[in-house]
Amino acid sequence: MTFLRRQLPLLITFVTGILFAVQYYVPHPLSEQMLTSVSKWLQIIGGFALVLGVTSLFHIHAVKIRRRESGWGYSVVLYAAIVATMAAGFGYSPAAGQWINGKETIKGAMTAFGWVYAYMMVPLQGTMFAILAFFIASAAYRSFRARSREAAVLLIAAVIVMLGRVPLGEHLIPISGDITQWILNVLNASVRRAILIGISLGAVALSLKIIFGVERAYLGGGKE
Amino acid sequence: MTVAERMLSIDRRIIFLMIGLCTLIPLLYPVGLAIKVSPEVRAVYDYMESLPEGSVFLLSLDFDPASKPELYPQAVALLRHAFKKNLRVIAMTLWLPGTGMADEVVSRVARESEKTAGRDYAFLGWSPGGSSVIINMGQDLYKAFPTDYNNQPTKDLEVLRGVQSLRDVNYVVSLAAGTTGIETWYVFGKDKYKFELGGGCTGVIAPGLYPLLRSGQINGLIGGLRGAAEYEVLIGRKDIAVAGMDAQSATHFAIILLAILCNVFYFSIRTSRKAVGQN
């Protein structure tokens, strides 16, 4: 059992890790064919992840409802919404004369699932995101203070970029657009690049640790 | 409590009302200030312009409805430009919640441009896997998407004639609201399959993509609603993005004003406290 739970996954990780790191540099048809097959597997596994996610969501909220935990009413709403949306998605469209099969439109005509998507999901998600503007303004008023020299630099840069990214700012202070471009292209890009290099080196190090079996947290369990 | 202290603890609903009015009034009474086109947006436009008729343009609409206000106008402008240039358009999405919206925008602009599905454009829809979809498309497009969104076999689509993989695509633009998006298209797509890549994104993530732009990993970047408005100006079809710029101008100025006021009150409190301490 230990072999199946520990050694075999480590062996598979080691072999595939080395194989696909090398594969990138080998343009032979056989190597390319191998990549094609594996990327197709990954797509199929990605599909299973969706099923796993939905199942987990159902389970968590079912437990909440059963135990009458605080906010369990929201779980009932979520359950009802998921079931209704799934029913709409898997249902039959008499107008199109075929199963909806998760399509928002069939031959240009909106399905029941499409109706749920267009008139419920799109406005709800849009509203959630739009609310952000109000909270940003409120937060800017309460916390965007020049408490230190660093905070003052950040505040000035933010004001310049906010001015330079809108036509009114460029109209009133024509140079604000050019300064904004300079801040984004030089200061911002160089700092971001440094962060990216750091992240990438970290990713390479982590990948090597996983391939060589040093990092084993992905195996789960926590015990050797 | 001093005036400054009272002002700093003002009811936030007053700020909400101020932002609401700054958004609403310019939408009702637009001013229409001139929009200056930035080099990164022009780069996308110029590359599209340089493509000969019949070139293959792939638009990946990698966003969900939450980012619709910024990325939908970008999609409309790019599709209008591509159809005007008679490019062969392949549209798809890597974000499942964006599938319906992507289908709607592609069909709508195609209808408006009198283009036919299957002949002038194809909407491939969504496929699970994120980055592996890109690799799969780079290896064999027909294995990644055996059928299009309308269940038509992709091998039979006239618009895909001669297109076997991403290597046969002339230009890819990813309109992204995060990951999976532009960076994924670069790492798993352009780097290996050698197509030209451009990007469009929300204003929030745009600064994070400047290193890719400066190093030539992407040839251009359309950032936020402003970027969409610039593209509308370039193609000569001013639409919702240009209309939204006045509202964005007003809200930006409102936030700047709030930040200035906040600091004025903050320093006045600090000065008065110091004066009290000295006495």
Interface residues (C-beta under 8 A of the other chain):
Chain A: Y24 E32 L35 T36 S39 K40 L42 Q43 I44 I45 G46 G47 A49 L50 K103 E104 T105 I106 K107 G108 G114 Y117 A118 M121 V122 P123 Q125 G126 M128 F129 A130 A133 F134 I136 A137 S138 A140 Y141 R142 F144 R145 A146 R147 L155 A158 V159 M162 L163 R165 V166 P167 L168 G169 E170 H171 G177 Q181 L184 N185 N188 A189 R192 R193 L196
Chain B: L8 I10 R12 I15 F16 M18 I19 G20 T23 L33 A34 I35 K36 S38 P39 D64 P65 A66 S67 K68 P69 L96 P97 T99 G100 M101 D103 E104 S107 S127 P128 G129 G130 S132 V133 I135 N136 Q139 D140 K143 A144 Y149 N150 K192 G203 A206 P207 G208 Y210 P211 L213 R214 S215 G224 R226 M245 D246 Q248 S249 A250 T251 H252 F253 A254 I255 I256 L258 A259 L261 C262 N263 Y266
